[in-house]
Amino acid sequence: MEKSANKRWKESGTTLSFKEWIERENTKEVPDSMGSFIPFNGDSASSVINDTIKAAQQDIKVSSGYVDSVSKDTVFGLDKRILIFSGILIASSLGFYFYTKMKKK
């Protein structure tokens, strides 16, 4: 298993700060088996974290069907035309039911 950059810095016994040491290591040629170090920069790290969080939030919104703005054509998430048609259908069925009940008497 490969050692972390922090562990290699501690084991190197250098008097340089971690930031200076990792910048120096990044400028050196990296052997094929070692891979590359991640440059240490607090500002870029926080921006990467913020970008990752925003992307994750956007993915959650998209996958859950979240909508930022409410459409004027819907009521309780249903299209107004469907609600009006359903209301007319229910009212006419009830009217027909009660009409037939009253006619039988």
DSSP file (Angstrom, degrees, kcal/mol; ACC not computed):
  #  RESIDUE AA STRUCTURE BP1 BP2  ACC     N-H-->O    O-->H-N    N-H-->O    O-->H-N    TCO  KAPPA ALPHA  PHI   PSI    X-CA   Y-CA   Z-CA
    1    1 A M              0   0    0      0, 0.0     2,-0.2     0, 0.0     0, 0.0   0.000 360.0 360.0 360.0 140.1    0.0    0.0    0.0
    2    2 A E        -     0   0    0      1,-0.1     2,-0.2    32,-0.0    32,-0.0  -0.501 360.0-120.5 -78.4 141.5    1.3    3.4   -0.9
    3    3 A K        -     0   0    0     -2,-0.2    -1,-0.1     1,-0.1     2,-0.1  -0.490  28.9-109.8 -80.0 151.0    2.1    5.9    1.9
    4    4 A S     >  -     0   0    0     -2,-0.2     4,-2.3     1,-0.1     5,-0.2  -0.339  25.1-113.0 -75.3 162.7    0.3    9.2    2.1
    5    5 A A  H  > S+     0   0    0      1,-0.2     4,-2.2     2,-0.2     5,-0.2   0.877 117.5  54.5 -63.7 -37.4    2.2   12.5    1.4
    6    6 A N  H  > S+     0   0    0      2,-0.2     4,-2.0     1,-0.2    -1,-0.2   0.907 108.8  47.4 -63.9 -41.9    1.8   13.5    5.0
    7    7 A K  H  > S+     0   0    0      1,-0.2     4,-2.3     2,-0.2    -2,-0.2   0.902 111.7  50.1 -67.2 -40.8    3.5   10.3    6.3
    8    8 A R  H  X S+     0   0    0     -4,-2.3     4,-1.3     2,-0.2    -1,-0.2   0.870 109.1  52.8 -64.4 -35.6    6.3   10.6    3.7
    9    9 A W  H  X>S+     0   0    0     -4,-2.2     4,-0.7     2,-0.2     5,-0.6   0.920 110.8  46.6 -64.3 -43.6    6.9   14.2    4.8
   10   10 A K  H ><5S+     0   0    0     -4,-2.0     3,-0.7     1,-0.2    -2,-0.2   0.898 113.9  48.0 -65.1 -40.2    7.2   13.1    8.5
   11   11 A E  H 3<5S+     0   0    0     -4,-2.3    -1,-0.2     1,-0.2    -2,-0.2   0.713  99.4  68.2 -74.1 -19.8    9.5   10.3    7.6
   12   12 A S  H 3<5S-     0   0    0     -4,-1.3    -1,-0.2    -3,-0.2    -2,-0.2   0.768  91.3-142.9 -72.8 -23.7   11.7   12.5    5.4
   13   13 A G  T <<5 +     0   0    0     -4,-0.7    -3,-0.1    -3,-0.7    -2,-0.1   0.738  41.3 160.0  70.4  22.2   13.0   14.4    8.5
   14   14 A T      < -     0   0    0     -5,-0.6    -1,-0.2     1,-0.1    -2,-0.0  -0.346  45.7-141.7 -76.1 157.1   13.0   17.7    6.5
   15   15 A T  S    S+     0   0    0     -2,-0.1    -1,-0.1     2,-0.1     2,-0.1   0.454  71.9 105.4 -94.7  -3.0   13.0   21.1    8.1
   16   16 A L  S    S-     0   0    0      1,-0.1    -2,-0.1     2,-0.1     2,-0.1  -0.395  80.0-106.6 -73.7 153.3   10.7   22.5    5.4
   17   17 A S     >  -     0   0    0      1,-0.1     4,-2.9    -2,-0.1     5,-0.2  -0.358  34.7-106.5 -70.7 163.0    7.0   23.1    6.1
   18   18 A F  H  > S+     0   0    0      1,-0.2     4,-2.8     2,-0.2     5,-0.2   0.904 120.5  52.1 -59.1 -41.8    4.6   20.6    4.6
   19   19 A K  H  > S+     0   0    0      1,-0.2     4,-1.9     2,-0.2    21,-0.2   0.938 113.4  42.8 -61.6 -47.7    3.5   23.1    2.0
   20   20 A E  H  > S+     0   0    0      1,-0.2     4,-2.0     2,-0.2    -2,-0.2   0.905 114.9  51.0 -65.2 -40.9    7.1   23.9    0.9
   21   21 A W  H  X S+     0   0    0     -4,-2.9     4,-2.5     1,-0.2    -2,-0.2   0.914 110.5  47.3 -63.9 -43.9    8.1   20.2    0.9
   22   22 A I  H  X S+     0   0    0     -4,-2.8     4,-2.2     2,-0.2    -1,-0.2   0.858 110.3  52.7 -70.5 -32.7    5.1   19.1   -1.2
   23   23 A E  H  X S+     0   0    0     -4,-1.9     4,-1.2    -5,-0.2    -1,-0.2   0.907 111.3  47.4 -64.5 -40.2    5.7   21.9   -3.7
   24   24 A R  H  X S+     0   0    0     -4,-2.0     4,-1.0     1,-0.2     3,-0.3   0.907 112.2  49.4 -65.7 -41.6    9.3   20.7   -4.0
   25   25 A E  H  < S+     0   0    0     -4,-2.5     3,-0.3     1,-0.2    -2,-0.2   0.855 106.7  56.2 -66.6 -34.6    8.2   17.1   -4.4
   26   26 A N  H  < S+     0   0    0     -4,-2.2    -1,-0.2     1,-0.2    -2,-0.2   0.810 105.6  51.4 -67.8 -28.5    5.8   18.1   -7.1
   27   27 A T  H  < S+     0   0    0     -4,-1.2    -1,-0.2    -3,-0.3    -2,-0.2   0.728  96.7  86.1 -80.8 -21.1    8.5   19.7   -9.1
   28   28 A K  S  < S-     0   0    0     -4,-1.0     2,-0.3    -3,-0.3    -3,-0.0  -0.298  96.2 -92.8 -71.3 162.1   10.7   16.5   -8.9
   29   29 A E        -     0   0    0      1,-0.0    -1,-0.1    -2,-0.0    -2,-0.1  -0.622  41.4-138.2 -73.8 135.0   10.3   13.7  -11.4
   30   30 A V        -     0   0    0     -2,-0.3     6,-0.1    -4,-0.1     5,-0.0  -0.834  14.6-121.8 -99.1 127.9    7.9   11.2  -10.0
   31   31 A P    >>  -     0   0    0      0, 0.0     3,-1.1     0, 0.0     4,-1.1  -0.299  26.4-113.9 -62.2 153.7    8.8    7.5  -10.4
   32   32 A D  T 34 S+     0   0    0      1,-0.3     3,-0.2     2,-0.2     4,-0.0   0.838 114.3  51.5 -59.2 -35.7    6.1    5.5  -12.2
   33   33 A S  T 34 S+     0   0    0      1,-0.2    -1,-0.3     2,-0.1    -3,-0.0   0.673 105.4  56.6 -78.6 -16.0    5.2    3.4   -9.2
   34   34 A M  T <4 S-     0   0    0     -3,-1.1    -1,-0.2     1,-0.2    -2,-0.2   0.807  86.2-152.7 -89.1 -30.6    4.7    6.4   -6.9
   35   35 A G     <  -     0   0    0     -4,-1.1     2,-0.3    -3,-0.2    -1,-0.2  -0.392  35.4 -60.7  79.9-169.8    2.0    8.4   -8.7
   36   36 A S        -     0   0    0     -2,-0.1     2,-0.1    -6,-0.1   -10,-0.1  -0.810  44.7-115.7-115.0 155.6    1.9   12.2   -8.1
   37   37 A F        -     0   0    0     -2,-0.3   -33,-0.0   -15,-0.1    -2,-0.0  -0.470  28.3-116.0 -80.3 156.9    1.3   14.3   -5.1
   38   38 A I        -     0   0    0     -2,-0.1   -12,-0.1     1,-0.0    -1,-0.0  -0.847  36.4-114.3 -90.9 126.5   -1.7   16.5   -4.7
   39   39 A P        -     0   0    0      0, 0.0     2,-0.8     0, 0.0   -20,-0.1  -0.352  26.5-125.9 -63.5 139.9   -0.6   20.1   -4.5
   40   40 A F        +     0   0    0    -21,-0.2     2,-0.3   -22,-0.1   -17,-0.1  -0.783  49.4 142.7 -92.4 112.3   -1.4   21.7   -1.1
   41   41 A N     >  -     0   0    0     -2,-0.8     4,-2.2     1,-0.1     5,-0.2  -0.869  37.0-155.6-150.6 113.3   -3.4   24.8   -1.5
   42   42 A G  H  > S+     0   0    0     -2,-0.3     4,-2.1     1,-0.2     5,-0.2   0.859  93.6  51.6 -59.7 -39.5   -6.1   25.6    1.1
   43   43 A D  H  > S+     0   0    0      1,-0.2     4,-2.0     2,-0.2    -1,-0.2   0.923 111.8  44.9 -66.7 -44.2   -8.1   27.8   -1.2
   44   44 A S  H  > S+     0   0    0      1,-0.2     4,-2.2     2,-0.2    -1,-0.2   0.865 111.2  54.6 -69.5 -33.0   -8.3   25.3   -4.0
   45   45 A A  H  X S+     0   0    0     -4,-2.2     4,-2.2     2,-0.2    -1,-0.2   0.926 109.9  45.7 -65.0 -43.5   -9.2   22.5   -1.6
   46   46 A S  H  X S+     0   0    0     -4,-2.1     4,-2.6     1,-0.2    -1,-0.2   0.871 112.6  50.8 -69.2 -34.4  -12.1   24.4   -0.2
   47   47 A S  H  X S+     0   0    0     -4,-2.0     4,-2.5     2,-0.2    -1,-0.2   0.878 109.9  50.3 -69.5 -35.3  -13.3   25.4   -3.7
   48   48 A V  H  X S+     0   0    0     -4,-2.2     4,-2.3     2,-0.2    -2,-0.2   0.914 111.8  48.0 -66.0 -42.2  -13.1   21.7   -4.7
   49   49 A I  H  X S+     0   0    0     -4,-2.2     4,-2.4     2,-0.2    -2,-0.2   0.928 112.7  48.2 -63.8 -45.3  -15.1   20.7   -1.7
   50   50 A N  H  X S+     0   0    0     -4,-2.6     4,-2.6     1,-0.2    -2,-0.2   0.909 112.0  49.4 -62.4 -42.1  -17.7   23.4   -2.3
   51   51 A D  H  X S+     0   0    0     -4,-2.5     4,-2.3     1,-0.2    -1,-0.2   0.895 111.1  50.2 -63.4 -39.4  -18.0   22.4   -6.0
   52   52 A T  H  X S+     0   0    0     -4,-2.3     4,-2.2     2,-0.2    -2,-0.2   0.908 111.2  48.2 -65.2 -42.3  -18.4   18.7   -5.0
   53   53 A I  H  X S+     0   0    0     -4,-2.4     4,-2.5     2,-0.2    -2,-0.2   0.925 112.2  48.9 -64.4 -45.0  -21.1   19.6   -2.5
   54   54 A K  H  X S+     0   0    0     -4,-2.6     4,-2.3     1,-0.2    -2,-0.2   0.902 111.6  49.5 -62.4 -40.9  -23.0   21.7   -5.0
   55   55 A A  H  X S+     0   0    0     -4,-2.3     4,-2.3     2,-0.2    -1,-0.2   0.898 111.1  49.6 -65.0 -39.9  -22.8   19.0   -7.6
   56   56 A A  H  X S+     0   0    0     -4,-2.2     4,-2.1     2,-0.2    -2,-0.2   0.905 111.0  49.5 -65.6 -41.3  -24.1   16.4   -5.1
   57   57 A Q  H  X S+     0   0    0     -4,-2.5     4,-2.3     1,-0.2    -2,-0.2   0.901 111.1  49.7 -63.9 -40.3  -27.0   18.7   -4.2
   58   58 A Q  H  X S+     0   0    0     -4,-2.3     4,-2.5     2,-0.2    -2,-0.2   0.900 109.4  51.8 -65.1 -40.6  -27.9   19.2   -7.8
   59   59 A D  H  X S+     0   0    0     -4,-2.3     4,-2.6     1,-0.2    -1,-0.2   0.893 110.0  49.3 -62.7 -39.3  -27.8   15.4   -8.5
   60   60 A I  H  X S+     0   0    0     -4,-2.1     4,-1.9     2,-0.2     6,-0.3   0.916 111.1  49.6 -65.8 -42.7  -30.1   14.9   -5.5
   61   61 A K  H  X>S+     0   0    0     -4,-2.3     5,-2.1     1,-0.2     4,-0.7   0.921 114.1  45.2 -61.8 -43.8  -32.5   17.6   -6.8
   62   62 A V  H ><5S+     0   0    0     -4,-2.5     3,-0.7     1,-0.2    -2,-0.2   0.926 114.6  46.9 -67.5 -44.7  -32.5   16.1  -10.3
   63   63 A S  H 3<5S+     0   0    0     -4,-2.6    -1,-0.2     1,-0.2    -2,-0.2   0.779 113.8  47.9 -71.6 -25.1  -33.0   12.5   -9.2
   64   64 A S  H 3<5S-     0   0    0     -4,-1.9    -1,-0.2    -5,-0.2    -2,-0.2   0.538 111.8-116.3 -92.1  -5.8  -35.8   13.3   -6.8
   65   65 A G  T <<5 +     0   0    0     -4,-0.7    -3,-0.2    -3,-0.7     2,-0.1   0.714  51.1 171.4  80.9  21.0  -37.7   15.4   -9.3
   66   66 A Y      < -     0   0    0     -5,-2.1     2,-0.4    -6,-0.3    -1,-0.2  -0.424  16.1-160.5 -67.2 136.6  -37.3   18.6   -7.3
   67   67 A V        -     0   0    0      1,-0.1    -1,-0.0    -2,-0.1    -5,-0.0  -0.983  12.9-153.6-122.0 129.7  -38.5   21.8   -9.1
   68   68 A D  S    S+     0   0    0     -2,-0.4     2,-0.3     1,-0.0    -1,-0.1   0.877  81.1  41.5 -69.3 -38.5  -37.4   25.2   -8.0
   69   69 A S  S    S-     0   0    0      0, 0.0     2,-0.4     0, 0.0    -1,-0.0  -0.852  80.8-126.3-115.6 148.4  -40.4   27.1   -9.4
   70   70 A V        -     0   0    0     -2,-0.3     2,-0.2     2,-0.0    -2,-0.0  -0.764  26.0-124.3 -93.6 133.6  -44.1   26.2   -9.2
   71   71 A S    >   -     0   0    0     -2,-0.4     3,-0.9     1,-0.1     6,-0.1  -0.489   5.8-139.6 -75.1 144.4  -46.0   26.1  -12.4
   72   72 A K  T 3  S+     0   0    0      1,-0.2    -1,-0.1    -2,-0.2    -2,-0.0   0.605  98.4  66.8 -77.2 -12.3  -49.2   28.2  -12.6
   73   73 A D  T 3  S+     0   0    0      6,-0.0     7,-2.4     7,-0.0     2,-0.3   0.343  91.5  76.0 -91.4   6.2  -51.0   25.4  -14.5
   74   74 A T  E <   -A   79   0A   0     -3,-0.9     2,-0.4     5,-0.2     5,-0.2  -0.893  53.2-166.9-122.7 150.8  -51.0   22.9  -11.5
   75   75 A V  E >  S-A   78   0A   0      3,-2.9     3,-2.1    -2,-0.3     8,-0.0  -0.991  86.6 -11.0-131.1 123.5  -53.0   22.6   -8.3
   76   76 A F  T 3  S-     0   0    0     -2,-0.4     3,-0.1     1,-0.3    -1,-0.1   0.815 130.9 -56.9  54.5  32.4  -51.6   20.2   -5.7
   77   77 A G  T 3  S+     0   0    0      1,-0.3     2,-0.3    -6,-0.1    -1,-0.3   0.453 117.4 110.5  82.1   0.6  -49.1   19.0   -8.4
   78   78 A L  E <  S-A   75   0A   0     -3,-2.1    -3,-2.9     1,-0.0    -1,-0.3  -0.832  77.5-100.6-109.2 148.8  -51.9   18.0  -10.8
   79   79 A D  E  >  -A   74   0A   0     -2,-0.3     4,-2.0    -5,-0.2    -5,-0.2  -0.385  26.7-130.0 -64.7 139.8  -52.7   19.8  -14.1
   80   80 A K  H  > S+     0   0    0     -7,-2.4     4,-2.6     1,-0.2     5,-0.2   0.874 106.7  55.7 -60.4 -38.8  -55.7   22.2  -13.8
   81   81 A R  H  > S+     0   0    0     -8,-0.3     4,-2.4     1,-0.2    -1,-0.2   0.886 107.1  49.2 -63.7 -38.2  -57.4   20.7  -16.9
   82   82 A I  H  > S+     0   0    0     -3,-0.2     4,-2.6     2,-0.2    -1,-0.2   0.914 111.9  48.8 -66.5 -41.8  -57.3   17.2  -15.3
   83   83 A L  H  X S+     0   0    0     -4,-2.0     4,-2.5     2,-0.2    -2,-0.2   0.912 112.3  47.7 -64.3 -42.0  -58.8   18.5  -12.1
   84   84 A I  H  X S+     0   0    0     -4,-2.6     4,-2.6     2,-0.2     5,-0.2   0.935 113.7  47.3 -64.7 -45.9  -61.6   20.3  -13.9
   85   85 A F  H  X S+     0   0    0     -4,-2.4     4,-2.4    -5,-0.2    -2,-0.2   0.920 113.4  48.4 -61.1 -44.0  -62.4   17.3  -16.0
   86   86 A S  H  X S+     0   0    0     -4,-2.6     4,-2.6     2,-0.2    -2,-0.2   0.903 111.4  50.4 -63.7 -41.3  -62.4   15.0  -13.0
   87   87 A G  H  X S+     0   0    0     -4,-2.5     4,-2.7     2,-0.2    -2,-0.2   0.914 111.4  47.2 -62.8 -44.0  -64.6   17.4  -11.0
   88   88 A I  H  X S+     0   0    0     -4,-2.6     4,-2.6     2,-0.2     5,-0.2   0.911 112.8  50.2 -63.8 -41.5  -67.1   17.6  -13.9
   89   89 A L  H  X S+     0   0    0     -4,-2.4     4,-2.1    -5,-0.2    -2,-0.2   0.918 113.6  44.5 -63.0 -44.9  -67.1   13.8  -14.2
   90   90 A I  H  X S+     0   0    0     -4,-2.6     4,-2.6     2,-0.2     5,-0.2   0.923 114.4  49.2 -66.3 -44.8  -67.7   13.3  -10.4
   91   91 A A  H  X S+     0   0    0     -4,-2.7     4,-2.5     1,-0.2    -2,-0.2   0.908 112.6  47.3 -62.9 -42.2  -70.4   16.0  -10.3
   92   92 A S  H  X S+     0   0    0     -4,-2.6     4,-2.5    -5,-0.2    -1,-0.2   0.884 111.9  50.5 -68.7 -37.0  -72.2   14.5  -13.3
   93   93 A S  H  X S+     0   0    0     -4,-2.1     4,-2.4    -5,-0.2    -2,-0.2   0.922 112.8  46.1 -65.0 -43.1  -72.0   11.0  -11.9
   94   94 A L  H  X S+     0   0    0     -4,-2.6     4,-2.7     2,-0.2     5,-0.3   0.913 112.6  50.9 -64.7 -41.4  -73.4   12.1   -8.5
   95   95 A G  H  X S+     0   0    0     -4,-2.5     4,-2.2    -5,-0.2    -2,-0.2   0.919 111.7  46.8 -60.9 -44.2  -76.1   14.1  -10.3
   96   96 A F  H  X S+     0   0    0     -4,-2.5     4,-2.3     2,-0.2    -1,-0.2   0.897 111.9  51.6 -64.8 -40.3  -77.1   11.1  -12.3
   97   97 A Y  H  X S+     0   0    0     -4,-2.4     4,-2.0     1,-0.2    -2,-0.2   0.949 113.9  41.9 -61.6 -50.8  -77.1    8.8   -9.2
   98   98 A F  H  X S+     0   0    0     -4,-2.7     4,-2.3     1,-0.2    -1,-0.2   0.847 112.2  55.7 -68.6 -32.4  -79.3   11.1   -7.2
   99   99 A Y  H  X S+     0   0    0     -4,-2.2     4,-1.8    -5,-0.3    -1,-0.2   0.927 109.9  45.5 -63.2 -44.9  -81.6   11.8  -10.2
  100  100 A T  H  X S+     0   0    0     -4,-2.3     4,-1.4     1,-0.2    -2,-0.2   0.858 112.0  52.2 -68.1 -34.3  -82.2    8.0  -10.7
  101  101 A K  H  X S+     0   0    0     -4,-2.0     4,-0.7     1,-0.2    -2,-0.2   0.909 111.7  46.1 -65.0 -42.0  -82.8    7.6   -6.9
  102  102 A M  H  < S+     0   0    0     -4,-2.3     3,-0.4     1,-0.2    -2,-0.2   0.826 109.5  54.9 -71.9 -31.0  -85.4   10.4   -6.9
  103  103 A K  H  < S+     0   0    0     -4,-1.8    -1,-0.2     1,-0.2    -2,-0.2   0.826 102.0  57.5 -71.3 -31.8  -87.1    9.0  -10.0
  104  104 A K  H  <        0   0    0     -4,-1.4    -1,-0.2     1,-0.2    -2,-0.2   0.763 360.0 360.0 -69.7 -25.6  -87.6    5.6   -8.4
  105  105 A K     <        0   0    0     -4,-0.7    -1,-0.2    -3,-0.4    -2,-0.2   0.479 360.0 360.0 -75.8 360.0  -89.6    7.0   -5.5
